[in-house]
């Protein structure tokens, strides 16, 4: 189809869809000096509409490409690899759940909110048809709900279970016993300091969730306000209608990934005379079956359809494999109300209302760390934790023929690990066990929590290092807290140091290997840009970190040493390049030296090899320092990893903050309207009325 005709059809279809919708929304938008949109609507839904329009201006390419994945139609546009995601969406039955619960489970106010947000995306597309490249319009409120349903389970590691089940052999035995979960999250920090620990009676919070630096789950910054009580600023993902981490005038919260055991796999005993029947409580039950059609683009231009059959039991979706038939039950099955909880958190005006919002328990995972003007600090290892039958090892596979093992409810919110205003005066959440987030005597206690719950037990370097930094500082000032947040060193007590010592203790090494061992022994464990031991040191630690994080075989020390020598010399021709020479940040043609490494508090994870250096693709992104002084005056500083525009490299805010980011320079967040006015670059109004 000619491009001009496609644009015309897009405009006509959108105009038709908008004209049949009786609702209309409008909002005003101020763009500040950093390109951040400050959106004001009369109603919450008006603000959602404006947020969507502003997001689309900056991230339309990401949003448009994501919609097919949420609908289970990605293979139609992106080929066979994307079709695997389509199978998952249909196998989980997400859209059947939405069909059953959208009108009944979601309050009318939530439906209006997500529908107004969808209208904002459609309005932008109608006004800018030249940017529309996929036939995904109109976007609906149900698409926004589906996005949350899929993203939330991926955050706690659902894809790992699918990979395990589709492997060549059965991955777990069926057994009994107690369980403690050892999840493997990779990043995010949230640090709160109360007035009894701060040097001046202030209450402080560092919001520092680690994400990929580009793509559909990279941080976008926005400020939402309405006459119905919404006034919140922070980070969210392209296509998300609410703030994920952020602050209001009175509240602030950060989120860190947690991976408690929220998934159970059941081994089904199948009828030898009927492979679509399974045993349950001594009776044969029929599997539900459904034929699905997957549209796949072959060779980039040939449309093709494939028909598959999917199954369900009373436990959940069922997978037939060469090594068995398995049913999966997971936290979030049929849950549509994530946006309702995020919006309630966004609108909370004090600790009590914020905690009540979290206690809705519609969000499947994430640790939350709170600080507020009320001088409270708080931590909760939030999860929809299944209420399981005692006496079984729930990390292994369960027999599928016993109905008492099919849990129906989640633990009550008050039973989740949490602590308010600990005597230590601080909370450090860095993806570690929830029972070591502060000093001894200030943590949740494992004995107070259900033994069959799968709580994490691991400690990260960020946890070990952060706790020792707090131990070394009796009182925490603003400067001290920022120094802790930007700390780029590995603790000598970090688990990975044992592996590094094995490497330096290797015998019978050649001259180059001995030189490398000397460098490692003398390395001060830091990753500042001038450091000449970090290139080798981080390489060694990263080898162990990857194996521990993903549960693979521990690397051989000799092989790790030889690989790291080759890697570092290949980049710069020497074993002692500066860390800034090999650790770079930026996008497009920007390559700037940056401190930090994997699992340091100044988190920087490399994912691109540029020959003479490695480029950072994940870790620290948008982060904030929020403070209320003893008199309740608020200060908010922040910085984004690049800039608030995602799509166009020529846009002034594509990389407007990258220099500040690598230099660890934070700027005022411009949340206050009066302070913002001298720095507003553009004011405009958007509306859905035509």
Protein Blocks (a to p, Z undefined) as FASTA:
>chain_A
ZZklmmmmmmmmmmmmmmmpmbdcdddddddfkopacdddfblmlmmmmmmmmmmmmmmm
mmmmmmmmmnopmmmmnojklmmmmmmmmmnommmmmmmmmmmmpcfklmmmmmmmmmmm
mmmmmmmmmlpcbdfbccdfklmmmmmmmmmmmmnopmmmmmmmmmmbdfbdcdeddddd
dddbfbdcdddddfklmmnopacddddddcdfedjkbccddddddfeopacdddddehia
bdfbdcdfkbccddddddddfbdcddddddfkbckbcceehiacddddddddddddeehl
accdddddddddfkbccdddfkbccddddehihpaklmmmmmmmmmpcbfklmmmmmmno
pafghpdddddfkopacdddddddddddehiafkbccdfkbfklmcfbdcdfklpccdeh
ifklpacdehiafklmbcehiaccfklpcfkbccdfbdcfklmmmmmmmmmmmbacfklm
mmmmmpcbdcfkbmklmmmmmmmmpghiafklmmmmmmmmmpgoiacfklcklmmmmmmm
mmmmmmmmnopacddfklmmmmmmmmmmmmnopakbcfklmmccdehjbccddeddehia
bdcddfbdehjaccdfbdjdddddddddfkopacdddddfkbmcfklmmbmklmmmmmmm
mnopacdehlamklmmmmcfbdcdddfbZZ
